[in-house]
């Protein structure tokens, strides 16, 4: 999405392929929160769109940064593991919902670009 909304690139010009590859490498090293901020500067996001991104960011950050710290003890028991798996499923559902929410926007951008 970052590439598609960035008007610097002529995506049909093969001469820009190397520069585009470099741009994509750079943005893959940026945190998801920072990418959302950059996207917000590039395009106007309505409240629902931004809320979906924030919700996905929180779910992703929980899984990456907090899950084991908060659920470590639960992993020691059968019931605790079941609870931990339910948390993973809940967070994964949020991420999938965001993906399916964003997919039509990305497809439309691809057609426009």
N, CA, C and O atoms as a GROMACS GRO file, in nm:
protein
  452
    1UNK      N    1   0.083  -0.118   0.000
    1UNK     CA    2   0.000   0.000   0.000
    1UNK      C    3   0.088   0.125   0.000
    1UNK      O    4   0.058   0.224  -0.067
    2UNK      N    5   0.198   0.120   0.077
    2UNK     CA    6   0.289   0.235   0.080
    2UNK      C    7   0.344   0.265  -0.059
    2UNK      O    8   0.352   0.381  -0.098
    3UNK      N    9   0.380   0.164  -0.131
    3UNK     CA   10   0.432   0.182  -0.266
    3UNK      C   11   0.324   0.236  -0.359
    3UNK      O   12   0.350   0.324  -0.442
    4UNK      N   13   0.205   0.183  -0.346
    4UNK     CA   14   0.098   0.220  -0.437
    4UNK      C   15   0.049   0.363  -0.419
    4UNK      O   16   0.007   0.427  -0.515
    5UNK      N   17   0.054   0.415  -0.296
    5UNK     CA   18   0.008   0.553  -0.275
    5UNK      C   19   0.120   0.655  -0.294
    5UNK      O   20   0.094   0.775  -0.298
    6UNK      N   21   0.242   0.606  -0.304
    6UNK     CA   22   0.356   0.696  -0.322
    6UNK      C   23   0.362   0.739  -0.468
    6UNK      O   24   0.391   0.658  -0.556
    7UNK      N   25   0.337   0.865  -0.492
    7UNK     CA   26   0.330   0.917  -0.629
    7UNK      C   27   0.467   0.940  -0.692
    7UNK      O   28   0.476   0.979  -0.808
    8UNK      N   29   0.574   0.918  -0.617
    8UNK     CA   30   0.709   0.935  -0.671
    8UNK      C   31   0.740   0.833  -0.781
    8UNK      O   32   0.824   0.858  -0.868
    9UNK      N   33   0.674   0.720  -0.776
    9UNK     CA   34   0.712   0.609  -0.862
    9UNK      C   35   0.620   0.596  -0.983
    9UNK      O   36   0.498   0.609  -0.972
   10UNK      N   37   0.682   0.570  -1.098
   10UNK     CA   38   0.609   0.528  -1.216
   10UNK      C   39   0.626   0.376  -1.221
   10UNK      O   40   0.729   0.326  -1.267
   11UNK      N   41   0.526   0.307  -1.174
   11UNK     CA   42   0.539   0.162  -1.157
   11UNK      C   43   0.549   0.087  -1.290
   11UNK      O   44   0.582  -0.031  -1.292
   12UNK      N   45   0.522   0.156  -1.400
   12UNK     CA   46   0.532   0.093  -1.532
   12UNK      C   47   0.669   0.113  -1.595
   12UNK      O   48   0.699   0.056  -1.700
   13UNK      N   49   0.752   0.194  -1.532
   13UNK     CA   50   0.884   0.225  -1.586
   13UNK      C   51   0.987   0.127  -1.531
   13UNK      O   52   1.023   0.136  -1.413
   14UNK      N   53   1.036   0.034  -1.614
   14UNK     CA   54   1.133  -0.064  -1.564
   14UNK      C   55   1.265   0.000  -1.518
   14UNK      O   56   1.342  -0.063  -1.446
   15UNK      N   57   1.291   0.122  -1.558
   15UNK     CA   58   1.413   0.190  -1.514
   15UNK      C   59   1.408   0.221  -1.365
   15UNK      O   60   1.512   0.244  -1.303
   16UNK      N   61   1.290   0.222  -1.308
   16UNK     CA   62   1.275   0.253  -1.166
   16UNK      C   63   1.275   0.129  -1.078
   16UNK      O   64   1.263   0.140  -0.956
   17UNK      N   65   1.287   0.012  -1.136
   17UNK     CA   66   1.279  -0.112  -1.060
   17UNK      C   67   1.378  -0.118  -0.944
   17UNK      O   68   1.342  -0.157  -0.833
   18UNK      N   69   1.502  -0.080  -0.969
   18UNK     CA   70   1.602  -0.084  -0.862
   18UNK      C   71   1.568   0.012  -0.749
   18UNK      O   72   1.579  -0.022  -0.632
   19UNK      N   73   1.525   0.133  -0.785
   19UNK     CA   74   1.488   0.231  -0.684
   19UNK      C   75   1.366   0.184  -0.605
   19UNK      O   76   1.358   0.204  -0.484
   20UNK      N   77   1.272   0.122  -0.674
   20UNK     CA   78   1.153   0.069  -0.606
   20UNK      C   79   1.192  -0.043  -0.512
   20UNK      O   80   1.142  -0.050  -0.399
   21UNK      N   81   1.280  -0.132  -0.557
   21UNK     CA   82   1.328  -0.240  -0.470
   21UNK      C   83   1.394  -0.184  -0.345
   21UNK      O   84   1.372  -0.234  -0.234
   22UNK      N   85   1.475  -0.081  -0.362
   22UNK     CA   86   1.542  -0.019  -0.247
   22UNK      C   87   1.439   0.042  -0.152
   22UNK      O   88   1.450   0.027  -0.030
   23UNK      N   89   1.340   0.111  -0.208
   23UNK     CA   90   1.233   0.170  -0.126
   23UNK      C   91   1.162   0.061  -0.046
   23UNK      O   92   1.135   0.078   0.073
   24UNK      N   93   1.131  -0.051  -0.111
   24UNK     CA   94   1.061  -0.160  -0.044
   24UNK      C   95   1.148  -0.220   0.067
   24UNK      O   96   1.096  -0.254   0.173
   25UNK      N   97   1.278  -0.232   0.044
   25UNK     CA   98   1.368  -0.282   0.148
   25UNK      C   99   1.367  -0.188   0.267
   25UNK      O  100   1.366  -0.232   0.382
   26UNK      N  101   1.369  -0.058   0.240
   26UNK     CA  102   1.371   0.040   0.349
   26UNK      C  103   1.244   0.033   0.432
   26UNK      O  104   1.251   0.037   0.555
   27UNK      N  105   1.128   0.023   0.368
   27UNK     CA  106   1.005   0.025   0.447
   27UNK      C  107   0.980  -0.106   0.520
   27UNK      O  108   0.904  -0.110   0.616
   28UNK      N  109   1.044  -0.215   0.475
   28UNK     CA  110   1.026  -0.341   0.549
   28UNK      C  111   1.102  -0.340   0.681
   28UNK      O  112   1.074  -0.422   0.769
   29UNK      N  113   1.196  -0.248   0.697
   29UNK     CA  114   1.269  -0.240   0.823
   29UNK      C  115   1.206  -0.139   0.920
   29UNK      O  116   1.256  -0.121   1.031
   30UNK      N  117   1.100  -0.074   0.878
   30UNK     CA  118   1.031   0.026   0.960
   30UNK      C  119   0.921  -0.044   1.039
   30UNK      O  120   0.856  -0.136   0.989
   31UNK      N  121   0.900  -0.001   1.162
   31UNK     CA  122   0.796  -0.063   1.245
   31UNK      C  123   0.658  -0.037   1.184
   31UNK      O  124   0.637   0.059   1.110
   32UNK      N  125   0.566  -0.126   1.216
   32UNK     CA  126   0.430  -0.113   1.164
   32UNK      C  127   0.366   0.018   1.208
   32UNK      O  128   0.296   0.083   1.130
   33UNK      N  129   0.390   0.057   1.331
   33UNK     CA  130   0.336   0.185   1.380
   33UNK      C  131   0.388   0.302   1.299
   33UNK      O  132   0.313   0.394   1.266
   34UNK      N  133   0.517   0.300   1.268
   34UNK     CA  134   0.576   0.407   1.187
   34UNK      C  135   0.521   0.406   1.045
   34UNK      O  136   0.500   0.511   0.986
   35UNK      N  137   0.497   0.286   0.991
   35UNK     CA  138   0.439   0.278   0.857
   35UNK      C  139   0.299   0.338   0.854
   35UNK      O  140   0.262   0.406   0.758
   36UNK      N  141   0.223   0.314   0.958
   36UNK     CA  142   0.088   0.371   0.964
   36UNK      C  143   0.096   0.524   0.970
   36UNK      O  144   0.018   0.593   0.904
   37UNK      N  145   0.190   0.577   1.047
   37UNK     CA  146   0.209   0.722   1.053
   37UNK      C  147   0.249   0.778   0.917
   37UNK      O  148   0.199   0.882   0.875
   38UNK      N  149   0.339   0.710   0.847
   38UNK     CA  150   0.381   0.754   0.714
   38UNK      C  151   0.265   0.749   0.616
   38UNK      O  152   0.247   0.840   0.535
   39UNK      N  153   0.186   0.642   0.624
   39UNK     CA  154   0.070   0.629   0.536
   39UNK      C  155  -0.028   0.743   0.560
   39UNK      O  156  -0.084   0.799   0.466
   40UNK      N  157  -0.048   0.775   0.688
   40UNK     CA  158  -0.140   0.884   0.724
   40UNK      C  159  -0.094   1.018   0.663
   40UNK      O  160  -0.177   1.101   0.626
   41UNK      N  161   0.038   1.038   0.653
   41UNK     CA  162   0.091   1.160   0.593
   41UNK      C  163   0.073   1.161   0.441
   41UNK      O  164   0.064   1.267   0.379
   42UNK      N  165   0.069   1.042   0.382
   42UNK     CA  166   0.060   1.031   0.237
   42UNK      C  167  -0.083   1.040   0.185
   42UNK      O  168  -0.108   1.097   0.079
   43UNK      N  169  -0.177   0.985   0.263
   43UNK     CA  170  -0.317   0.987   0.221
   43UNK      C  171  -0.405   1.017   0.342
   43UNK      O  172  -0.364   1.000   0.456
   44UNK      N  173  -0.525   1.061   0.313
   44UNK     CA  174  -0.622   1.087   0.419
   44UNK      C  175  -0.691   0.956   0.455
   44UNK      O  176  -0.744   0.887   0.368
   45UNK      N  177  -0.688   0.922   0.583
   45UNK     CA  178  -0.751   0.799   0.629
   45UNK      C  179  -0.878   0.832   0.705
   45UNK      O  180  -0.876   0.917   0.795
   46UNK      N  181  -0.989   0.767   0.670
   46UNK     CA  182  -1.109   0.791   0.749
   46UNK      C  183  -1.097   0.717   0.882
   46UNK      O  184  -1.010   0.632   0.899
   47UNK      N  185  -1.183   0.751   0.975
   47UNK     CA  186  -1.173   0.697   1.112
   47UNK      C  187  -1.181   0.545   1.116
   47UNK      O  188  -1.106   0.482   1.190
   48UNK      N  189  -1.270   0.486   1.036
   48UNK     CA  190  -1.285   0.340   1.036
   48UNK      C  191  -1.157   0.273   0.985
   48UNK      O  192  -1.112   0.174   1.041
   49UNK      N  193  -1.100   0.328   0.879
   49UNK     CA  194  -0.977   0.274   0.822
   49UNK      C  195  -0.864   0.280   0.924
   49UNK      O  196  -0.794   0.182   0.947
   50UNK      N  197  -0.848   0.397   0.984
   50UNK     CA  198  -0.741   0.414   1.082
   50UNK      C  199  -0.764   0.326   1.205
   50UNK      O  200  -0.668   0.273   1.262
   51UNK      N  201  -0.888   0.312   1.246
   51UNK     CA  202  -0.919   0.228   1.362
   51UNK      C  203  -0.883   0.082   1.335
   51UNK      O  204  -0.829   0.014   1.423
   52UNK      N  205  -0.911   0.034   1.215
   52UNK     CA  206  -0.874  -0.104   1.178
   52UNK      C  207  -0.723  -0.122   1.184
   52UNK      O  208  -0.674  -0.224   1.233
   53UNK      N  209  -0.648  -0.024   1.133
   53UNK     CA  210  -0.502  -0.032   1.136
   53UNK      C  211  -0.450  -0.032   1.280
   53UNK      O  212  -0.361  -0.109   1.314
   54UNK      N  213  -0.506   0.054   1.365
   54UNK     CA  214  -0.463   0.060   1.505
   54UNK      C  215  -0.495  -0.069   1.578
   54UNK      O  216  -0.414  -0.119   1.656
   55UNK      N  217  -0.612  -0.124   1.552
   55UNK     CA  218  -0.653  -0.250   1.616
   55UNK      C  219  -0.557  -0.363   1.576
   55UNK      O  220  -0.516  -0.443   1.659
   56UNK      N  221  -0.523  -0.368   1.448
   56UNK     CA  222  -0.429  -0.470   1.400
   56UNK      C  223  -0.290  -0.448   1.460
   56UNK      O  224  -0.222  -0.543   1.497
   57UNK      N  225  -0.250  -0.324   1.470
   57UNK     CA  226  -0.120  -0.292   1.529
   57UNK      C  227  -0.113  -0.338   1.674
   57UNK      O  228  -0.014  -0.398   1.716
   58UNK      N  229  -0.217  -0.311   1.751
   58UNK     CA  230  -0.220  -0.354   1.891
   58UNK      C  231  -0.216  -0.507   1.903
   58UNK      O  232  -0.146  -0.561   1.989
   59UNK      N  233  -0.291  -0.575   1.817
   59UNK     CA  234  -0.292  -0.722   1.820
   59UNK      C  235  -0.155  -0.777   1.783
   59UNK      O  236  -0.104  -0.868   1.849
   60UNK      N  237  -0.096  -0.722   1.679
   60UNK     CA  238   0.036  -0.766   1.635
   60UNK      C  239   0.140  -0.741   1.743
   60UNK      O  240   0.222  -0.828   1.774
   61UNK      N  241   0.137  -0.621   1.802
   61UNK     CA  242   0.234  -0.588   1.906
   61UNK      C  243   0.218  -0.676   2.029
   61UNK      O  244   0.317  -0.713   2.092
   62UNK      N  245   0.095  -0.711   2.062
   62UNK     CA  246   0.074  -0.801   2.175
   62UNK      C  247   0.140  -0.936   2.148
   62UNK      O  248   0.213  -0.988   2.232
   63UNK      N  249   0.114  -0.990   2.030
   63UNK     CA  250   0.171  -1.121   1.998
   63UNK      C  251   0.324  -1.119   1.993
   63UNK      O  252   0.389  -1.212   2.039
   64UNK      N  253   0.380  -1.013   1.938
   64UNK     CA  254   0.525  -1.006   1.922
   64UNK      C  255   0.596  -0.968   2.052
   64UNK      O  256   0.700  -1.025   2.085
   65UNK      N  257   0.540  -0.873   2.125
   65UNK     CA  258   0.614  -0.815   2.238
   65UNK      C  259   0.566  -0.856   2.377
   65UNK      O  260   0.644  -0.853   2.472
   66UNK      N  261   0.439  -0.895   2.391
   66UNK     CA  262   0.386  -0.917   2.525
   66UNK      C  263   0.338  -1.058   2.554
   66UNK      O  264   0.327  -1.096   2.671
   67UNK      N  265   0.309  -1.135   2.452
   67UNK     CA  266   0.244  -1.264   2.472
   67UNK      C  267   0.318  -1.352   2.573
   67UNK      O  268   0.258  -1.397   2.671
   68UNK      N  269   0.447  -1.377   2.549
   68UNK     CA  270   0.520  -1.469   2.637
   68UNK      C  271   0.539  -1.412   2.777
   68UNK      O  272   0.539  -1.486   2.875
   69UNK      N  273   0.556  -1.282   2.786
   69UNK     CA  274   0.571  -1.220   2.918
   69UNK      C  275   0.443  -1.235   3.000
   69UNK      O  276   0.448  -1.261   3.120
   70UNK      N  277   0.330  -1.219   2.934
   70UNK     CA  278   0.203  -1.224   3.008
   70UNK      C  279   0.144  -1.365   3.017
   70UNK      O  280   0.068  -1.394   3.109
   71UNK      N  281   0.179  -1.451   2.923
   71UNK     CA  282   0.118  -1.584   2.920
   71UNK      C  283   0.215  -1.697   2.956
   71UNK      O  284   0.178  -1.814   2.952
   72UNK      N  285   0.338  -1.663   2.990
   72UNK     CA  286   0.439  -1.765   3.020
   72UNK      C  287   0.394  -1.868   3.121
   72UNK      O  288   0.412  -1.988   3.100
   73UNK      N  289   0.337  -1.823   3.231
   73UNK     CA  290   0.293  -1.916   3.336
   73UNK      C  291   0.176  -2.002   3.287
   73UNK      O  292   0.165  -2.119   3.324
   74UNK      N  293   0.090  -1.945   3.204
   74UNK     CA  294  -0.022  -2.022   3.151
   74UNK      C  295   0.024  -2.140   3.066
   74UNK      O  296  -0.046  -2.241   3.057
   75UNK      N  297   0.139  -2.128   3.005
   75UNK     CA  298   0.188  -2.235   2.918
   75UNK      C  299   0.230  -2.360   2.994
   75UNK      O  300   0.258  -2.463   2.934
   76UNK      N  301   0.233  -2.351   3.127
   76UNK     CA  302   0.276  -2.464   3.209
   76UNK      C  303   0.164  -2.562   3.242
   76UNK      O  304   0.190  -2.672   3.290
   77UNK      N  305   0.038  -2.523   3.216
   77UNK     CA  306  -0.075  -2.611   3.247
   77UNK      C  307  -0.162  -2.630   3.123
   77UNK      O  308  -0.160  -2.548   3.031
   78UNK      N  309  -0.237  -2.737   3.123
   78UNK     CA  310  -0.326  -2.765   3.010
   78UNK      C  311  -0.430  -2.654   2.995
   78UNK      O  312  -0.450  -2.602   2.886
   79UNK      N  313  -0.494  -2.618   3.105
   79UNK     CA  314  -0.595  -2.511   3.098
   79UNK      C  315  -0.532  -2.378   3.059
   79UNK      O  316  -0.590  -2.301   2.983
   80UNK      N  317  -0.416  -2.351   3.112
   80UNK     CA  318  -0.346  -2.227   3.079
   80UNK      C  319  -0.309  -2.221   2.932
   80UNK      O  320  -0.321  -2.117   2.868
   81UNK      N  321  -0.263  -2.335   2.879
   81UNK     CA  322  -0.230  -2.339   2.736
   81UNK      C  323  -0.354  -2.317   2.651
   81UNK      O  324  -0.348  -2.249   2.548
   82UNK      N  325  -0.466  -2.373   2.693
   82UNK     CA  326  -0.591  -2.352   2.620
   82UNK      C  327  -0.627  -2.202   2.620
   82UNK      O  328  -0.669  -2.148   2.518
   83UNK      N  329  -0.610  -2.138   2.734
   83UNK     CA  330  -0.636  -1.994   2.743
   83UNK      C  331  -0.541  -1.915   2.652
   83UNK      O  332  -0.582  -1.822   2.584
   84UNK      N  333  -0.414  -1.954   2.654
   84UNK     CA  334  -0.314  -1.885   2.572
   84UNK      C  335  -0.345  -1.902   2.423
   84UNK      O  336  -0.332  -1.808   2.345
   85UNK      N  337  -0.385  -2.022   2.385
   85UNK     CA  338  -0.421  -2.047   2.245
   85UNK      C  339  -0.542  -1.963   2.205
   85UNK      O  340  -0.548  -1.912   2.094
   86UNK      N  341  -0.637  -1.950   2.296
   86UNK     CA  342  -0.754  -1.865   2.266
   86UNK      C  343  -0.714  -1.720   2.245
   86UNK      O  344  -0.770  -1.651   2.159
   87UNK      N  345  -0.618  -1.673   2.321
   87UNK     CA  346  -0.569  -1.536   2.302
   87UNK      C  347  -0.503  -1.523   2.166
   87UNK      O  348  -0.524  -1.424   2.095
   88UNK      N  349  -0.423  -1.621   2.129
   88UNK     CA  350  -0.360  -1.619   1.996
   88UNK      C  351  -0.465  -1.617   1.886
   88UNK      O  352  -0.454  -1.541   1.790
   89UNK      N  353  -0.566  -1.701   1.901
   89UNK     CA  354  -0.673  -1.705   1.800
   89UNK      C  355  -0.746  -1.571   1.792
   89UNK      O  356  -0.780  -1.525   1.682
   90UNK      N  357  -0.771  -1.510   1.906
   90UNK     CA  358  -0.839  -1.379   1.910
   90UNK      C  359  -0.756  -1.273   1.837
   90UNK      O  360  -0.808  -1.196   1.756
   91UNK      N  361  -0.626  -1.269   1.867
   91UNK     CA  362  -0.539  -1.170   1.804
   91UNK      C  363  -0.523  -1.199   1.655
   91UNK      O  364  -0.521  -1.107   1.574
   92UNK      N  365  -0.512  -1.325   1.620
   92UNK     CA  366  -0.499  -1.364   1.480
   92UNK      C  367  -0.625  -1.325   1.402
   92UNK      O  368  -0.616  -1.282   1.286
   93UNK      N  369  -0.741  -1.340   1.464
   93UNK     CA  370  -0.867  -1.302   1.398
   93UNK      C  371  -0.868  -1.152   1.368
   93UNK      O  372  -0.912  -1.109   1.262
   94UNK      N  373  -0.819  -1.073   1.462
   94UNK     CA  374  -0.811  -0.928   1.441
   94UNK      C  375  -0.720  -0.898   1.322
   94UNK      O  376  -0.754  -0.815   1.238
   95UNK      N  377  -0.606  -0.964   1.315
   95UNK     CA  378  -0.513  -0.943   1.205
   95UNK      C  379  -0.573  -0.986   1.072
   95UNK      O  380  -0.560  -0.914   0.972
   96UNK      N  381  -0.638  -1.100   1.068
   96UNK     CA  382  -0.702  -1.146   0.944
   96UNK      C  383  -0.814  -1.051   0.902
   96UNK      O  384  -0.828  -1.020   0.784
   97UNK      N  385  -0.893  -1.005   0.998
   97UNK     CA  386  -1.000  -0.911   0.965
   97UNK      C  387  -0.944  -0.784   0.903
   97UNK      O  388  -1.002  -0.730   0.809
   98UNK      N  389  -0.832  -0.737   0.955
   98UNK     CA  390  -0.769  -0.618   0.899
   98UNK      C  391  -0.720  -0.647   0.757
   98UNK      O  392  -0.736  -0.565   0.667
   99UNK      N  393  -0.660  -0.762   0.738
   99UNK     CA  394  -0.612  -0.799   0.605
   99UNK      C  395  -0.728  -0.799   0.505
   99UNK      O  396  -0.717  -0.742   0.397
  100UNK      N  397  -0.839  -0.863   0.542
  100UNK     CA  398  -0.953  -0.870   0.450
  100UNK      C  399  -1.019  -0.733   0.433
  100UNK      O  400  -1.079  -0.706   0.329
  101UNK      N  401  -1.009  -0.648   0.533
  101UNK     CA  402  -1.058  -0.511   0.522
  101UNK      C  403  -0.972  -0.432   0.423
  101UNK      O  404  -1.025  -0.357   0.340
  102UNK      N  405  -0.840  -0.448   0.431
  102UNK     CA  406  -0.748  -0.373   0.346
  102UNK      C  407  -0.740  -0.425   0.202
  102UNK      O  408  -0.712  -0.348   0.110
  103UNK      N  409  -0.763  -0.552   0.183
  103UNK     CA  410  -0.745  -0.613   0.052
  103UNK      C  411  -0.818  -0.539  -0.061
  103UNK      O  412  -0.757  -0.515  -0.165
  104UNK      N  413  -0.946  -0.503  -0.047
  104UNK     CA  414  -1.012  -0.432  -0.157
  104UNK      C  415  -0.947  -0.297  -0.187
  104UNK      O  416  -0.939  -0.258  -0.304
  105UNK      N  417  -0.900  -0.227  -0.085
  105UNK     CA  418  -0.833  -0.099  -0.107
  105UNK      C  419  -0.705  -0.120  -0.188
  105UNK      O  420  -0.675  -0.046  -0.282
  106UNK      N  421  -0.630  -0.222  -0.150
  106UNK     CA  422  -0.504  -0.250  -0.218
  106UNK      C  423  -0.531  -0.291  -0.363
  106UNK      O  424  -0.459  -0.249  -0.454
  107UNK      N  425  -0.632  -0.373  -0.384
  107UNK     CA  426  -0.666  -0.414  -0.522
  107UNK      C  427  -0.706  -0.293  -0.607
  107UNK      O  428  -0.667  -0.282  -0.723
  108UNK      N  429  -0.785  -0.203  -0.549
  108UNK     CA  430  -0.824  -0.082  -0.622
  108UNK      C  431  -0.704   0.005  -0.654
  108UNK      O  432  -0.693   0.058  -0.765
  109UNK      N  433  -0.615   0.019  -0.558
  109UNK     CA  434  -0.493   0.098  -0.583
  109UNK      C  435  -0.410   0.035  -0.694
  109UNK      O  436  -0.353   0.105  -0.778
  110UNK      N  437  -0.402  -0.098  -0.694
  110UNK     CA  438  -0.325  -0.166  -0.798
  110UNK      C  439  -0.385  -0.139  -0.935
  110UNK      O  440  -0.312  -0.117  -1.032
  111UNK      N  441  -0.517  -0.140  -0.944
  111UNK     CA  442  -0.582  -0.112  -1.072
  111UNK      C  443  -0.559   0.032  -1.116
  111UNK      O  444  -0.538   0.058  -1.234
  112UNK      N  445  -0.564   0.123  -1.022
  112UNK     CA  446  -0.543   0.265  -1.055
  112UNK      C  447  -0.400   0.293  -1.097
  112UNK      O  448  -0.374   0.375  -1.185
  113UNK      N  449  -0.307   0.224  -1.034
  113UNK     CA  450  -0.165   0.249  -1.062
  113UNK      C  451  -0.115   0.163  -1.175
  113UNK      O  452   0.002   0.171  -1.212
   0.00000   0.00000   0.00000
